[in-house]
């Protein structure tokens, strides 16, 4: 009975050691709350920049279509391949 208990204790210590090693690895992967907020801010800024660029691009395309875009782009060339 005592040997079985010793084996169980040894197995328990082995498992807790493995758990500690895995938790240390997880700490490197997991972000802290402040890191998460910082990353969220960076992503939000990036998203805002992209949205502004898309709006600006669509606005310019609309202007080109409304105001004789062909003349603005290639000086009024009506050939199919811009030659």
PyMOL Python script that loads the backbone (N, CA, C, O; Angstrom):
from pymol import cmd

cmd.read_pdbstr("""\
ATOM      1  N   UNK A   1       0.815  -1.197   0.000  1.00  0.00           N
ATOM      2  CA  UNK A   1       0.000   0.000   0.000  1.00  0.00           C
ATOM      3  C   UNK A   1       0.864   1.269   0.000  1.00  0.00           C
ATOM      4  O   UNK A   1       0.554   2.256  -0.667  1.00  0.00           O
ATOM      5  N   UNK A   2       1.952   1.206   0.767  1.00  0.00           N
ATOM      6  CA  UNK A   2       2.829   2.362   0.853  1.00  0.00           C
ATOM      7  C   UNK A   2       3.544   2.619  -0.471  1.00  0.00           C
ATOM      8  O   UNK A   2       3.771   3.770  -0.846  1.00  0.00           O
ATOM      9  N   UNK A   3       3.900   1.539  -1.181  1.00  0.00           N
ATOM     10  CA  UNK A   3       4.548   1.701  -2.482  1.00  0.00           C
ATOM     11  C   UNK A   3       3.604   2.347  -3.485  1.00  0.00           C
ATOM     12  O   UNK A   3       4.013   3.190  -4.282  1.00  0.00           O
ATOM     13  N   UNK A   4       2.347   1.948  -3.441  1.00  0.00           N
ATOM     14  CA  UNK A   4       1.357   2.540  -4.348  1.00  0.00           C
ATOM     15  C   UNK A   4       1.198   4.026  -4.056  1.00  0.00           C
ATOM     16  O   UNK A   4       1.084   4.833  -4.978  1.00  0.00           O
ATOM     17  N   UNK A   5       1.191   4.387  -2.796  1.00  0.00           N
ATOM     18  CA  UNK A   5       1.102   5.791  -2.407  1.00  0.00           C
ATOM     19  C   UNK A   5       2.333   6.546  -2.888  1.00  0.00           C
ATOM     20  O   UNK A   5       2.225   7.668  -3.384  1.00  0.00           O
ATOM     21  N   UNK A   6       3.504   5.932  -2.743  1.00  0.00           N
ATOM     22  CA  UNK A   6       4.729   6.577  -3.211  1.00  0.00           C
ATOM     23  C   UNK A   6       4.692   6.797  -4.727  1.00  0.00           C
ATOM     24  O   UNK A   6       5.120   7.837  -5.228  1.00  0.00           O
ATOM     25  N   UNK A   7       4.167   5.785  -5.452  1.00  0.00           N
ATOM     26  CA  UNK A   7       4.045   5.935  -6.910  1.00  0.00           C
ATOM     27  C   UNK A   7       3.060   7.039  -7.253  1.00  0.00           C
ATOM     28  O   UNK A   7       3.299   7.827  -8.169  1.00  0.00           O
ATOM     29  N   UNK A   8       1.956   7.099  -6.524  1.00  0.00           N
ATOM     30  CA  UNK A   8       0.966   8.146  -6.777  1.00  0.00           C
ATOM     31  C   UNK A   8       1.539   9.538  -6.492  1.00  0.00           C
ATOM     32  O   UNK A   8       1.291  10.484  -7.239  1.00  0.00           O
ATOM     33  N   UNK A   9       2.299   9.648  -5.418  1.00  0.00           N
ATOM     34  CA  UNK A   9       2.918  10.928  -5.073  1.00  0.00           C
ATOM     35  C   UNK A   9       3.940  11.313  -6.137  1.00  0.00           C
ATOM     36  O   UNK A   9       4.000  12.474  -6.543  1.00  0.00           O
ATOM     37  N   UNK A  10       4.730  10.369  -6.587  1.00  0.00           N
ATOM     38  CA  UNK A  10       5.723  10.640  -7.626  1.00  0.00           C
ATOM     39  C   UNK A  10       5.038  11.062  -8.927  1.00  0.00           C
ATOM     40  O   UNK A  10       5.480  11.993  -9.600  1.00  0.00           O
ATOM     41  N   UNK A  11       3.955  10.365  -9.271  1.00  0.00           N
ATOM     42  CA  UNK A  11       3.213  10.722 -10.478  1.00  0.00           C
ATOM     43  C   UNK A  11       2.595  12.113 -10.336  1.00  0.00           C
ATOM     44  O   UNK A  11       2.599  12.904 -11.279  1.00  0.00           O
ATOM     45  N   UNK A  12       2.065  12.400  -9.148  1.00  0.00           N
ATOM     46  CA  UNK A  12       1.481  13.715  -8.900  1.00  0.00           C
ATOM     47  C   UNK A  12       2.535  14.813  -9.064  1.00  0.00           C
ATOM     48  O   UNK A  12       2.271  15.831  -9.703  1.00  0.00           O
ATOM     49  N   UNK A  13       3.714  14.616  -8.500  1.00  0.00           N
ATOM     50  CA  UNK A  13       4.794  15.602  -8.618  1.00  0.00           C
ATOM     51  C   UNK A  13       5.228  15.763 -10.078  1.00  0.00           C
ATOM     52  O   UNK A  13       5.524  16.869 -10.530  1.00  0.00           O
ATOM     53  N   UNK A  14       5.261  14.664 -10.795  1.00  0.00           N
ATOM     54  CA  UNK A  14       5.623  14.725 -12.208  1.00  0.00           C
ATOM     55  C   UNK A  14       4.589  15.533 -12.992  1.00  0.00           C
ATOM     56  O   UNK A  14       4.939  16.373 -13.821  1.00  0.00           O
ATOM     57  N   UNK A  15       3.316  15.267 -12.720  1.00  0.00           N
ATOM     58  CA  UNK A  15       2.253  16.001 -13.415  1.00  0.00           C
ATOM     59  C   UNK A  15       2.258  17.483 -13.066  1.00  0.00           C
ATOM     60  O   UNK A  15       2.089  18.327 -13.946  1.00  0.00           O
ATOM     61  N   UNK A  16       2.451  17.807 -11.788  1.00  0.00           N
ATOM     62  CA  UNK A  16       2.479  19.224 -11.420  1.00  0.00           C
ATOM     63  C   UNK A  16       3.682  19.935 -12.039  1.00  0.00           C
ATOM     64  O   UNK A  16       3.593  21.114 -12.382  1.00  0.00           O
ATOM     65  N   UNK A  17       4.791  19.240 -12.183  1.00  0.00           N
ATOM     66  CA  UNK A  17       5.954  19.814 -12.860  1.00  0.00           C
ATOM     67  C   UNK A  17       5.650  20.107 -14.320  1.00  0.00           C
ATOM     68  O   UNK A  17       6.028  21.156 -14.840  1.00  0.00           O
ATOM     69  N   UNK A  18       4.968  19.183 -14.977  1.00  0.00           N
ATOM     70  CA  UNK A  18       4.585  19.395 -16.382  1.00  0.00           C
ATOM     71  C   UNK A  18       3.594  20.555 -16.507  1.00  0.00           C
ATOM     72  O   UNK A  18       3.669  21.353 -17.441  1.00  0.00           O
ATOM     73  N   UNK A  19       2.670  20.631 -15.555  1.00  0.00           N
ATOM     74  CA  UNK A  19       1.688  21.727 -15.569  1.00  0.00           C
ATOM     75  C   UNK A  19       2.400  23.066 -15.394  1.00  0.00           C
ATOM     76  O   UNK A  19       2.078  24.029 -16.090  1.00  0.00           O
ATOM     77  N   UNK A  20       3.361  23.141 -14.478  1.00  0.00           N
ATOM     78  CA  UNK A  20       4.127  24.369 -14.273  1.00  0.00           C
ATOM     79  C   UNK A  20       4.872  24.764 -15.543  1.00  0.00           C
ATOM     80  O   UNK A  20       4.900  25.937 -15.915  1.00  0.00           O
ATOM     81  N   UNK A  21       5.469  23.790 -16.199  1.00  0.00           N
ATOM     82  CA  UNK A  21       6.210  24.074 -17.434  1.00  0.00           C
ATOM     83  C   UNK A  21       5.260  24.598 -18.515  1.00  0.00           C
ATOM     84  O   UNK A  21       5.587  25.551 -19.222  1.00  0.00           O
ATOM     85  N   UNK A  22       4.097  23.983 -18.641  1.00  0.00           N
ATOM     86  CA  UNK A  22       3.121  24.431 -19.644  1.00  0.00           C
ATOM     87  C   UNK A  22       2.571  25.820 -19.299  1.00  0.00           C
ATOM     88  O   UNK A  22       2.372  26.648 -20.187  1.00  0.00           O
ATOM     89  N   UNK A  23       2.328  26.070 -18.013  1.00  0.00           N
ATOM     90  CA  UNK A  23       1.800  27.383 -17.628  1.00  0.00           C
ATOM     91  C   UNK A  23       2.832  28.481 -17.888  1.00  0.00           C
ATOM     92  O   UNK A  23       2.466  29.601 -18.244  1.00  0.00           O
ATOM     93  N   UNK A  24       4.109  28.171 -17.716  1.00  0.00           N
ATOM     94  CA  UNK A  24       5.154  29.151 -18.019  1.00  0.00           C
ATOM     95  C   UNK A  24       5.160  29.462 -19.514  1.00  0.00           C
ATOM     96  O   UNK A  24       5.330  30.615 -19.912  1.00  0.00           O
ATOM     97  N   UNK A  25       4.974  28.431 -20.342  1.00  0.00           N
ATOM     98  CA  UNK A  25       4.919  28.644 -21.790  1.00  0.00           C
ATOM     99  C   UNK A  25       3.677  29.453 -22.167  1.00  0.00           C
ATOM    100  O   UNK A  25       3.735  30.301 -23.058  1.00  0.00           O
ATOM    101  N   UNK A  26       2.565  29.195 -21.498  1.00  0.00           N
ATOM    102  CA  UNK A  26       1.332  29.931 -21.781  1.00  0.00           C
ATOM    103  C   UNK A  26       1.451  31.403 -21.410  1.00  0.00           C
ATOM    104  O   UNK A  26       0.877  32.260 -22.082  1.00  0.00           O
ATOM    105  N   UNK A  27       2.187  31.701 -20.355  1.00  0.00           N
ATOM    106  CA  UNK A  27       2.369  33.100 -19.948  1.00  0.00           C
ATOM    107  C   UNK A  27       3.067  33.893 -21.045  1.00  0.00           C
ATOM    108  O   UNK A  27       2.815  35.088 -21.204  1.00  0.00           O
ATOM    109  N   UNK A  28       3.941  33.238 -21.802  1.00  0.00           N
ATOM    110  CA  UNK A  28       4.628  33.912 -22.897  1.00  0.00           C
ATOM    111  C   UNK A  28       3.682  34.182 -24.066  1.00  0.00           C
ATOM    112  O   UNK A  28       3.872  35.137 -24.818  1.00  0.00           O
ATOM    113  N   UNK A  29       2.671  33.342 -24.212  1.00  0.00           N
ATOM    114  CA  UNK A  29       1.739  33.456 -25.339  1.00  0.00           C
ATOM    115  C   UNK A  29       0.582  34.399 -25.019  1.00  0.00           C
ATOM    116  O   UNK A  29       0.129  35.141 -25.891  1.00  0.00           O
ATOM    117  N   UNK A  30       0.112  34.376 -23.806  1.00  0.00           N
ATOM    118  CA  UNK A  30      -1.039  35.172 -23.398  1.00  0.00           C
ATOM    119  C   UNK A  30      -0.629  36.636 -23.237  1.00  0.00           C
ATOM    120  O   UNK A  30       0.472  36.941 -22.778  1.00  0.00           O
ATOM    121  N   UNK A  31      -1.530  37.523 -23.620  1.00  0.00           N
ATOM    122  CA  UNK A  31      -1.278  38.957 -23.468  1.00  0.00           C
ATOM    123  C   UNK A  31      -1.839  39.444 -22.138  1.00  0.00           C
ATOM    124  O   UNK A  31      -2.867  38.961 -21.664  1.00  0.00           O
ATOM    125  N   UNK A  32      -1.152  40.396 -21.554  1.00  0.00           N
ATOM    126  CA  UNK A  32      -1.691  41.024 -20.348  1.00  0.00           C
ATOM    127  C   UNK A  32      -2.813  41.971 -20.783  1.00  0.00           C
ATOM    128  O   UNK A  32      -2.974  42.253 -21.970  1.00  0.00           O
ATOM    129  N   UNK A  33      -3.573  42.450 -19.822  1.00  0.00           N
ATOM    130  CA  UNK A  33      -4.688  43.344 -20.143  1.00  0.00           C
ATOM    131  C   UNK A  33      -4.198  44.631 -20.798  1.00  0.00           C
ATOM    132  O   UNK A  33      -4.823  45.135 -21.731  1.00  0.00           O
ATOM    133  N   UNK A  34      -3.080  45.160 -20.309  1.00  0.00           N
ATOM    134  CA  UNK A  34      -2.550  46.395 -20.897  1.00  0.00           C
ATOM    135  C   UNK A  34      -2.025  46.143 -22.311  1.00  0.00           C
ATOM    136  O   UNK A  34      -2.197  46.983 -23.194  1.00  0.00           O
ATOM    137  N   UNK A  35      -1.390  44.993 -22.528  1.00  0.00           N
ATOM    138  CA  UNK A  35      -0.916  44.654 -23.879  1.00  0.00           C
ATOM    139  C   UNK A  35      -2.090  44.476 -24.836  1.00  0.00           C
ATOM    140  O   UNK A  35      -2.033  44.884 -25.996  1.00  0.00           O
ATOM    141  N   UNK A  36      -3.154  43.860 -24.326  1.00  0.00           N
ATOM    142  CA  UNK A  36      -4.354  43.667 -25.139  1.00  0.00           C
ATOM    143  C   UNK A  36      -4.974  45.013 -25.526  1.00  0.00           C
ATOM    144  O   UNK A  36      -5.391  45.205 -26.668  1.00  0.00           O
ATOM    145  N   UNK A  37      -5.032  45.937 -24.570  1.00  0.00           N
ATOM    146  CA  UNK A  37      -5.578  47.265 -24.855  1.00  0.00           C
ATOM    147  C   UNK A  37      -4.701  48.019 -25.844  1.00  0.00           C
ATOM    148  O   UNK A  37      -5.211  48.695 -26.737  1.00  0.00           O
ATOM    149  N   UNK A  38      -3.397  47.908 -25.691  1.00  0.00           N
ATOM    150  CA  UNK A  38      -2.477  48.576 -26.615  1.00  0.00           C
ATOM    151  C   UNK A  38      -2.643  48.025 -28.033  1.00  0.00           C
ATOM    152  O   UNK A  38      -2.709  48.781 -29.002  1.00  0.00           O
ATOM    153  N   UNK A  39      -2.709  46.712 -28.136  1.00  0.00           N
ATOM    154  CA  UNK A  39      -2.891  46.084 -29.442  1.00  0.00           C
ATOM    155  C   UNK A  39      -4.240  46.460 -30.046  1.00  0.00           C
ATOM    156  O   UNK A  39      -4.344  46.701 -31.249  1.00  0.00           O
ATOM    157  N   UNK A  40      -5.267  46.509 -29.206  1.00  0.00           N
ATOM    158  CA  UNK A  40      -6.589  46.930 -29.674  1.00  0.00           C
ATOM    159  C   UNK A  40      -6.568  48.354 -30.218  1.00  0.00           C
ATOM    160  O   UNK A  40      -7.200  48.643 -31.234  1.00  0.00           O
ATOM    161  N   UNK A  41      -5.851  49.232 -29.550  1.00  0.00           N
ATOM    162  CA  UNK A  41      -5.724  50.613 -30.022  1.00  0.00           C
ATOM    163  C   UNK A  41      -5.004  50.700 -31.357  1.00  0.00           C
ATOM    164  O   UNK A  41      -5.405  51.457 -32.241  1.00  0.00           O
ATOM    165  N   UNK A  42      -3.938  49.920 -31.498  1.00  0.00           N
ATOM    166  CA  UNK A  42      -3.191  49.899 -32.758  1.00  0.00           C
ATOM    167  C   UNK A  42      -4.080  49.392 -33.888  1.00  0.00           C
ATOM    168  O   UNK A  42      -4.100  49.966 -34.976  1.00  0.00           O
ATOM    169  N   UNK A  43      -4.811  48.317 -33.625  1.00  0.00           N
ATOM    170  CA  UNK A  43      -5.705  47.766 -34.650  1.00  0.00           C
ATOM    171  C   UNK A  43      -6.827  48.736 -34.998  1.00  0.00           C
ATOM    172  O   UNK A  43      -7.214  48.838 -36.162  1.00  0.00           O
ATOM    173  N   UNK A  44      -7.350  49.444 -34.013  1.00  0.00           N
ATOM    174  CA  UNK A  44      -8.408  50.419 -34.264  1.00  0.00           C
ATOM    175  C   UNK A  44      -7.885  51.565 -35.125  1.00  0.00           C
ATOM    176  O   UNK A  44      -8.560  52.002 -36.057  1.00  0.00           O
ATOM    177  N   UNK A  45      -6.686  52.052 -34.815  1.00  0.00           N
ATOM    178  CA  UNK A  45      -6.073  53.112 -35.620  1.00  0.00           C
ATOM    179  C   UNK A  45      -5.860  52.649 -37.061  1.00  0.00           C
ATOM    180  O   UNK A  45      -6.128  53.392 -38.006  1.00  0.00           O
ATOM    181  N   UNK A  46      -5.376  51.415 -37.220  1.00  0.00           N
ATOM    182  CA  UNK A  46      -5.167  50.865 -38.557  1.00  0.00           C
ATOM    183  C   UNK A  46      -6.489  50.765 -39.309  1.00  0.00           C
ATOM    184  O   UNK A  46      -6.566  51.127 -40.483  1.00  0.00           O
ATOM    185  N   UNK A  47      -7.523  50.277 -38.641  1.00  0.00           N
ATOM    186  CA  UNK A  47      -8.839  50.152 -39.260  1.00  0.00           C
ATOM    187  C   UNK A  47      -9.374  51.515 -39.687  1.00  0.00           C
ATOM    188  O   UNK A  47      -9.921  51.658 -40.781  1.00  0.00           O
ATOM    189  N   UNK A  48      -9.215  52.511 -38.825  1.00  0.00           N
ATOM    190  CA  UNK A  48      -9.664  53.871 -39.166  1.00  0.00           C
ATOM    191  C   UNK A  48      -8.916  54.414 -40.378  1.00  0.00           C
ATOM    192  O   UNK A  48      -9.514  55.045 -41.248  1.00  0.00           O
ATOM    193  N   UNK A  49      -7.618  54.171 -40.435  1.00  0.00           N
ATOM    194  CA  UNK A  49      -6.810  54.630 -41.569  1.00  0.00           C
ATOM    195  C   UNK A  49      -7.279  53.976 -42.863  1.00  0.00           C
ATOM    196  O   UNK A  49      -7.447  54.652 -43.878  1.00  0.00           O
ATOM    197  N   UNK A  50      -7.489  52.675 -42.829  1.00  0.00           N
ATOM    198  CA  UNK A  50      -7.939  51.955 -44.022  1.00  0.00           C
ATOM    199  C   UNK A  50      -9.312  52.448 -44.455  1.00  0.00           C
ATOM    200  O   UNK A  50      -9.545  52.645 -45.648  1.00  0.00           O
ATOM    201  N   UNK A  51     -10.226  52.651 -43.510  1.00  0.00           N
ATOM    202  CA  UNK A  51     -11.560  53.142 -43.863  1.00  0.00           C
ATOM    203  C   UNK A  51     -11.476  54.521 -44.512  1.00  0.00           C
ATOM    204  O   UNK A  51     -12.197  54.795 -45.472  1.00  0.00           O
ATOM    205  N   UNK A  52     -10.617  55.380 -44.007  1.00  0.00           N
ATOM    206  CA  UNK A  52     -10.453  56.717 -44.593  1.00  0.00           C
ATOM    207  C   UNK A  52      -9.885  56.615 -46.001  1.00  0.00           C
ATOM    208  O   UNK A  52     -10.303  57.350 -46.895  1.00  0.00           O
ATOM    209  N   UNK A  53      -8.941  55.714 -46.203  1.00  0.00           N
ATOM    210  CA  UNK A  53      -8.351  55.551 -47.526  1.00  0.00           C
ATOM    211  C   UNK A  53      -9.371  54.998 -48.522  1.00  0.00           C
ATOM    212  O   UNK A  53      -9.407  55.426 -49.676  1.00  0.00           O
ATOM    213  N   UNK A  54     -10.190  54.060 -48.085  1.00  0.00           N
ATOM    214  CA  UNK A  54     -11.228  53.507 -48.961  1.00  0.00           C
ATOM    215  C   UNK A  54     -12.215  54.606 -49.334  1.00  0.00           C
ATOM    216  O   UNK A  54     -12.579  54.746 -50.501  1.00  0.00           O
ATOM    217  N   UNK A  55     -12.648  55.385 -48.348  1.00  0.00           N
ATOM    218  CA  UNK A  55     -13.585  56.479 -48.628  1.00  0.00           C
ATOM    219  C   UNK A  55     -12.976  57.454 -49.618  1.00  0.00           C
ATOM    220  O   UNK A  55     -13.635  57.874 -50.569  1.00  0.00           O
ATOM    221  N   UNK A  56     -11.711  57.816 -49.396  1.00  0.00           N
ATOM    222  CA  UNK A  56     -11.038  58.765 -50.280  1.00  0.00           C
ATOM    223  C   UNK A  56     -10.912  58.203 -51.695  1.00  0.00           C
ATOM    224  O   UNK A  56     -11.131  58.924 -52.669  1.00  0.00           O
ATOM    225  N   UNK A  57     -10.564  56.935 -51.815  1.00  0.00           N
ATOM    226  CA  UNK A  57     -10.432  56.308 -53.126  1.00  0.00           C
ATOM    227  C   UNK A  57     -11.772  56.286 -53.852  1.00  0.00           C
ATOM    228  O   UNK A  57     -11.847  56.619 -55.035  1.00  0.00           O
ATOM    229  N   UNK A  58     -12.830  55.894 -53.145  1.00  0.00           N
ATOM    230  CA  UNK A  58     -14.165  55.862 -53.765  1.00  0.00           C
ATOM    231  C   UNK A  58     -14.623  57.268 -54.148  1.00  0.00           C
ATOM    232  O   UNK A  58     -15.259  57.458 -55.184  1.00  0.00           O
ATOM    233  N   UNK A  59     -14.301  58.234 -53.321  1.00  0.00           N
ATOM    234  CA  UNK A  59     -14.656  59.622 -53.620  1.00  0.00           C
ATOM    235  C   UNK A  59     -13.944  60.096 -54.890  1.00  0.00           C
ATOM    236  O   UNK A  59     -14.556  60.740 -55.741  1.00  0.00           O
ATOM    237  N   UNK A  60     -12.654  59.778 -55.016  1.00  0.00           N
ATOM    238  CA  UNK A  60     -11.908  60.157 -56.212  1.00  0.00           C
ATOM    239  C   UNK A  60     -12.450  59.449 -57.460  1.00  0.00           C
ATOM    240  O   UNK A  60     -12.579  60.066 -58.517  1.00  0.00           O
ATOM    241  N   UNK A  61     -12.762  58.166 -57.336  1.00  0.00           N
ATOM    242  CA  UNK A  61     -13.324  57.442 -58.474  1.00  0.00           C
ATOM    243  C   UNK A  61     -14.656  58.046 -58.908  1.00  0.00           C
ATOM    244  O   UNK A  61     -14.938  58.161 -60.100  1.00  0.00           O
ATOM    245  N   UNK A  62     -15.460  58.427 -57.937  1.00  0.00           N
ATOM    246  CA  UNK A  62     -16.744  59.063 -58.244  1.00  0.00           C
ATOM    247  C   UNK A  62     -16.522  60.383 -58.981  1.00  0.00           C
ATOM    248  O   UNK A  62     -17.209  60.688 -59.956  1.00  0.00           O
ATOM    249  N   UNK A  63     -15.561  61.152 -58.502  1.00  0.00           N
ATOM    250  CA  UNK A  63     -15.259  62.431 -59.162  1.00  0.00           C
ATOM    251  C   UNK A  63     -14.764  62.198 -60.579  1.00  0.00           C
ATOM    252  O   UNK A  63     -15.152  62.927 -61.492  1.00  0.00           O
ATOM    253  N   UNK A  64     -13.918  61.200 -60.783  1.00  0.00           N
ATOM    254  CA  UNK A  64     -13.423  60.907 -62.128  1.00  0.00           C
ATOM    255  C   UNK A  64     -14.563  60.520 -63.054  1.00  0.00           C
ATOM    256  O   UNK A  64     -14.583  60.916 -64.220  1.00  0.00           O
ATOM    257  N   UNK A  65     -15.513  59.749 -62.541  1.00  0.00           N
ATOM    258  CA  UNK A  65     -16.649  59.340 -63.367  1.00  0.00           C
ATOM    259  C   UNK A  65     -17.548  60.530 -63.695  1.00  0.00           C
ATOM    260  O   UNK A  65     -18.034  60.647 -64.820  1.00  0.00           O
ATOM    261  N   UNK A  66     -17.768  61.397 -62.741  1.00  0.00           N
ATOM    262  CA  UNK A  66     -18.662  62.533 -62.948  1.00  0.00           C
ATOM    263  C   UNK A  66     -18.047  63.630 -63.812  1.00  0.00           C
ATOM    264  O   UNK A  66     -18.753  64.289 -64.575  1.00  0.00           O
ATOM    265  N   UNK A  67     -16.762  63.822 -63.696  1.00  0.00           N
ATOM    266  CA  UNK A  67     -16.131  64.957 -64.352  1.00  0.00           C
ATOM    267  C   UNK A  67     -15.144  64.514 -65.431  1.00  0.00           C
ATOM    268  O   UNK A  67     -13.944  64.779 -65.359  1.00  0.00           O
ATOM    269  N   UNK A  68     -15.681  63.852 -66.402  1.00  0.00           N
ATOM    270  CA  UNK A  68     -14.912  63.468 -67.584  1.00  0.00           C
ATOM    271  C   UNK A  68     -13.593  62.810 -67.203  1.00  0.00           C
ATOM    272  O   UNK A  68     -12.515  63.330 -67.490  1.00  0.00           O
ATOM    273  N   UNK A  69     -13.697  61.683 -66.567  1.00  0.00           N
ATOM    274  CA  UNK A  69     -12.525  60.985 -66.053  1.00  0.00           C
ATOM    275  C   UNK A  69     -11.506  60.653 -67.136  1.00  0.00           C
ATOM    276  O   UNK A  69     -10.304  60.641 -66.874  1.00  0.00           O
ATOM    277  N   UNK A  70     -11.966  60.389 -68.322  1.00  0.00           N
ATOM    278  CA  UNK A  70     -11.032  60.027 -69.390  1.00  0.00           C
ATOM    279  C   UNK A  70     -10.062  61.175 -69.665  1.00  0.00           C
ATOM    280  O   UNK A  70      -8.869  60.945 -69.859  1.00  0.00           O
ATOM    281  N   UNK A  71     -10.565  62.402 -69.681  1.00  0.00           N
ATOM    282  CA  UNK A  71      -9.707  63.545 -69.927  1.00  0.00           C
ATOM    283  C   UNK A  71      -8.735  63.756 -68.771  1.00  0.00           C
ATOM    284  O   UNK A  71      -7.592  64.163 -68.983  1.00  0.00           O
ATOM    285  N   UNK A  72      -9.176  63.485 -67.573  1.00  0.00           N
ATOM    286  CA  UNK A  72      -8.309  63.675 -66.415  1.00  0.00           C
ATOM    287  C   UNK A  72      -7.198  62.627 -66.368  1.00  0.00           C
ATOM    288  O   UNK A  72      -6.079  62.917 -65.946  1.00  0.00           O
ATOM    289  N   UNK A  73      -7.513  61.424 -66.798  1.00  0.00           N
ATOM    290  CA  UNK A  73      -6.532  60.348 -66.681  1.00  0.00           C
ATOM    291  C   UNK A  73      -5.563  60.338 -67.860  1.00  0.00           C
ATOM    292  O   UNK A  73      -4.346  60.348 -67.671  1.00  0.00           O
ATOM    293  N   UNK A  74      -6.113  60.318 -69.091  1.00  0.00           N
ATOM    294  CA  UNK A  74      -5.200  60.159 -70.218  1.00  0.00           C
ATOM    295  C   UNK A  74      -5.369  61.225 -71.297  1.00  0.00           C
ATOM    296  O   UNK A  74      -5.008  60.999 -72.452  1.00  0.00           O
ATOM    297  N   UNK A  75      -5.897  62.351 -70.940  1.00  0.00           N
ATOM    298  CA  UNK A  75      -5.973  63.466 -71.871  1.00  0.00           C
ATOM    299  C   UNK A  75      -6.986  63.300 -72.978  1.00  0.00           C
ATOM    300  O   UNK A  75      -6.860  63.948 -74.018  1.00  0.00           O
ATOM    301  N   UNK A  76      -7.992  62.452 -72.796  1.00  0.00           N
ATOM    302  CA  UNK A  76      -9.063  62.315 -73.776  1.00  0.00           C
ATOM    303  C   UNK A  76      -8.825  61.291 -74.849  1.00  0.00           C
ATOM    304  O   UNK A  76      -9.546  61.280 -75.847  1.00  0.00           O
ATOM    305  N   UNK A  77      -7.846  60.432 -74.690  1.00  0.00           N
ATOM    306  CA  UNK A  77      -7.568  59.392 -75.674  1.00  0.00           C
ATOM    307  C   UNK A  77      -8.700  58.379 -75.680  1.00  0.00           C
ATOM    308  O   UNK A  77      -8.982  57.768 -74.648  1.00  0.00           O
ATOM    309  N   UNK A  78      -9.359  58.185 -76.824  1.00  0.00           N
ATOM    310  CA  UNK A  78     -10.493  57.259 -76.917  1.00  0.00           C
ATOM    311  C   UNK A  78     -10.079  55.884 -77.408  1.00  0.00           C
ATOM    312  O   UNK A  78     -10.950  55.031 -77.584  1.00  0.00           O
ATOM    313  N   UNK A  79      -8.819  55.622 -77.636  1.00  0.00           N
ATOM    314  CA  UNK A  79      -8.408  54.296 -78.100  1.00  0.00           C
ATOM    315  C   UNK A  79      -8.575  53.301 -76.967  1.00  0.00           C
ATOM    316  O   UNK A  79      -8.576  53.674 -75.794  1.00  0.00           O
ATOM    317  N   UNK A  80      -8.716  52.029 -77.326  1.00  0.00           N
ATOM    318  CA  UNK A  80      -9.019  50.989 -76.320  1.00  0.00           C
ATOM    319  C   UNK A  80      -7.852  50.714 -75.365  1.00  0.00           C
ATOM    320  O   UNK A  80      -8.082  50.386 -74.201  1.00  0.00           O
ATOM    321  N   UNK A  81      -6.626  50.838 -75.825  1.00  0.00           N
ATOM    322  CA  UNK A  81      -5.510  50.500 -74.952  1.00  0.00           C
ATOM    323  C   UNK A  81      -4.666  51.716 -74.568  1.00  0.00           C
ATOM    324  O   UNK A  81      -3.505  51.564 -74.189  1.00  0.00           O
ATOM    325  N   UNK A  82      -5.224  52.891 -74.659  1.00  0.00           N
ATOM    326  CA  UNK A  82      -4.566  54.100 -74.198  1.00  0.00           C
ATOM    327  C   UNK A  82      -3.402  54.562 -75.048  1.00  0.00           C
ATOM    328  O   UNK A  82      -2.608  55.389 -74.601  1.00  0.00           O
ATOM    329  N   UNK A  83      -3.280  54.057 -76.245  1.00  0.00           N
ATOM    330  CA  UNK A  83      -2.175  54.460 -77.125  1.00  0.00           C
ATOM    331  C   UNK A  83      -2.486  55.744 -77.825  1.00  0.00           C
ATOM    332  O   UNK A  83      -1.671  56.235 -78.606  1.00  0.00           O
TER     333      UNK A  83
END
""", "prot")
cmd.dss("prot")
cmd.show_as("cartoon", "prot")
cmd.util.cbc("prot")
cmd.orient("prot")
